[in-house]
């Protein structure tokens, strides 16, 4: 990945700064063909090593919170009995309430979908040449105060800093 500033374009075209039209979700979850449409463009355009797998896209009525912060989306691997009945390998949902309340733009929704899709991974499997689908964690885990006090002290933080340097706007 290069470290040049990101041009704000949508993979589906259109105005990246347009407010995203979030559907009304009456039940806990609702099908999200709009999110699937976007993901079907994001995957080939930005995730060239994306594994062959099935993903069901949903809107969640309320995203809730974790550690005092709103949960905007989540990717879950369907396995066992749930996987059998769901008929899909992954379920990806975005929180309709948070996205609507915060006035997410089309660009922010695309970025959030990209983020959740980045959790999908494949790992080597001794029993199969194809590997095994799994979910992966984030590339970095850090606190703002940690960086303020100690800087980019480990390899993951240094790699993140290098990427960010080229992405920061010049004033």
KAKAPE-V410310 format. One record per pair of residues at least 12 apart in sequence whose ideal C-beta (glycine too) atoms are under 10 Angstrom apart, sorted by sequence separation. I is the first residue (numbers start at 1). J is the second residue. If there is no record, write none. Layout:
i: <I:I>
j: <J:J>
This chain:
i: <22:43:60:77:78:121:122:140:142:152:21:60:77:78:99:120:121:123:147:20:60:76:77:98:120:121:122:140:142:147:40:58:75:76:94:119:120:121:140:141:142:39:58:75:76:119:120:121:140:141:40:74:75:76:95:118:119:139:140:20:39:74:75:94:118:119:138:140:142:36:38:73:74:94:119:140:35:36:37:55:56:73:74:92:118:139:140:36:72:73:74:92:118:139:140:35:36:56:71:72:73:94:34:35:55:71:72:93:115:140:32:33:35:53:54:71:92:139:12:31:32:34:70:72:73:92:12:31:32:72:73:90:11:29:31:32:70:71:72:90:92:10:11:12:13:30:31:32:70:92:11:12:29:30:70:90:11:12:28:29:30:56:63:65:72:90:10:11:28:29:30:56:57:60:63:64:70:89:10:11:27:28:29:54:56:61:63:70:72:11:12:25:27:28:54:55:56:57:58:60:62:63:64:65:11:25:27:28:54:55:56:57:58:59:60:61:62:63:64:11:24:25:26:53:54:55:56:57:58:59:60:61:62:63:23:25:53:54:55:56:57:58:59:60:61:62:63:72:73:22:24:25:52:53:54:55:56:57:59:60:72:35:51:58:59:60:63:75:60:73:59:72:73:75:76:75:73:74:75:77:72:73:75:76:77:90:72:75:77:89:74:75:90:73:39:79:78:36:57:77:35:77:35:77:35:57:76:32:34:75:32:55:29:32:55:30:29:32:46:28:55:30:29:47:50:53:38:42:46:50:53:41:42:45:51:53:25:43:47:50:51:52:25:38:39:42:43:46:47:50:51:22:24:25:38:41:42:46:49:50:51:22:23:47:49:20:22:35:38:39:43:22:25:34:35:38:39:42:22:24:38:22:23:35:36:39:43:22:35:39:52:20:21:22:51:54:19:20:51:53:19:22:32:35:51:52:22:51:20:51:19:20:19:20:21:19:20:18:19:20:22:17:18:20:21:16:17:18:19:20:15:16:17:19:20:15:16:17:14:15:16:20:13:14:16:12:16:10:16:10:8:10:8:9:12:8:10:11:10:6:9:8:11:8:11:6:3:3:6:2:3:5:6:1:3:4:5:3:4:5:6:2:3:5:1:2:3:5>
j: <34:55:72:89:90:133:134:152:154:164:34:73:90:91:112:133:134:136:160:34:74:90:91:112:134:135:136:154:156:161:55:73:90:91:109:134:135:136:155:156:157:55:74:91:92:135:136:137:156:157:57:91:92:93:112:135:136:156:157:38:57:92:93:112:136:137:156:158:160:55:57:92:93:113:138:159:55:56:57:75:76:93:94:112:138:159:160:57:93:94:95:113:139:160:161:57:58:78:93:94:95:116:57:58:78:94:95:116:138:163:56:57:59:77:78:95:116:163:37:56:57:59:95:97:98:117:38:57:58:98:99:116:38:56:58:59:97:98:99:117:119:38:39:40:41:58:59:60:98:120:40:41:58:59:99:119:41:42:58:59:60:86:93:95:102:120:41:42:59:60:61:87:88:91:94:95:101:120:42:43:59:60:61:86:88:93:95:102:104:44:45:58:60:61:87:88:89:90:91:93:95:96:97:98:45:59:61:62:88:89:90:91:92:93:94:95:96:97:98:46:59:60:61:88:89:90:91:92:93:94:95:96:97:98:59:61:89:90:91:92:93:94:95:96:97:98:99:108:109:59:61:62:89:90:91:92:93:94:96:97:109:73:89:96:97:98:101:113:99:112:99:112:113:115:116:116:115:116:117:119:115:116:118:119:120:133:116:119:121:133:119:120:135:119:92:133:133:92:113:133:92:134:93:135:94:116:135:92:94:135:93:116:91:94:117:93:93:96:110:93:120:96:96:114:117:120:106:110:114:118:121:110:111:114:120:122:95:113:117:120:121:122:96:109:110:113:114:117:118:121:122:94:96:97:110:113:114:118:121:122:123:95:96:120:122:94:96:109:112:113:117:97:100:109:110:113:114:117:98:100:114:99:100:112:113:116:120:100:113:117:130:99:100:101:130:133:99:100:131:133:100:103:113:116:132:133:104:133:103:134:103:104:104:105:106:105:106:105:106:107:109:105:106:108:109:105:106:107:108:109:105:106:107:109:110:106:107:108:106:107:108:112:106:107:109:106:110:105:111:106:105:107:106:107:110:107:109:110:110:107:110:110:113:111:114:111:162:163:166:163:164:166:167:163:165:166:167:166:167:168:169:166:167:169:166:167:168:170>
